[in-house]
């Protein structure tokens, strides 16, 4: 299902399929959602230009993503979506600006597209041309990225408080599963923030390239608006880098705490081994099967051996306690 904004009706209308009858000259934004090859060919014939295919939009070369051909400006940007799930993804969205008409080609449903369309319908936003539409849509995409980073920053702060929360006297030691949960949350935040930054970098290249589009050059208001959006993209990219550095610090700190907890466990086993070593030595001495042993027929030999084992265990224990190793 596709949507198109009509300049005369000043609203969106749904296009079940692209046919010559459904395309009118007053359409300034045609939003293609999972278009078929036949629909792309019909639109190409109506516009008189070629549209990028899904495979062409996957090309990672900047020269293949941003170019001008036959008077049309072609741009492809990677947008983040599925942010509300544990596995967000990047999807390639194509933007074609031709004769002040915008064509978007996508195979996913990034939230800014739904929000922008709903806002335009609700607030009766008047889109006067393709250039204005594209810059306004870019602003909505950047605002969405800012919301994602803001939420990630809040979640990173919450994780940091949980990781570095001091243990109260008498409280039980931190459970290993708590640190494992923190590591999982850190990994999820790192994934979201990294993909958001990749999207912002892609949008930054697109905004810089869009500056040379004839429709933007001819419209001073759109040009100034685009400059503001570019500055926002730059500042958000820096903020995403800052968040990634914080996430890296949290990851190192959490792994350090895990190592400390493991060392504590190993230390307990080591101390226990040392404490039981002298009693084992005493028991080994009196367990030897020699016929002539001084205490073999002594009435108090057995209690003395037990007492020696207990004392030899208590002395190392008290020594470790005095040194603060326990």
Secondary structure, DSSP 8 states (H G I E B T S, - for coil): -EEEEETTTTEEEEESS--TTT--TTEEEEEEES--HHHHHHHHHHHTS----HHHHT---HHHHEEEETTEEEEEEEEEE-TTSSS-EEEEEEEEEETTEEEEEESS--HHHHHHHHHHHHTT----SHHHHHHHHHHHHHHHHHHHHHHHHHHHHHHHHHHH----TT-----HHHHHHHHHHHHHHHHHHHHHHHHHHHHHHHHHHHTT-HHHHH-HHHHHHHHHHHHHHHHHHHHHHHHHHHHHHHHHHHHHHHHHHHHHHHHHHHHHHHHHHHHHHHHHHHTS--S--TTTT-TTHHHHHHHHHHHHHHHHHHHHHHHT--
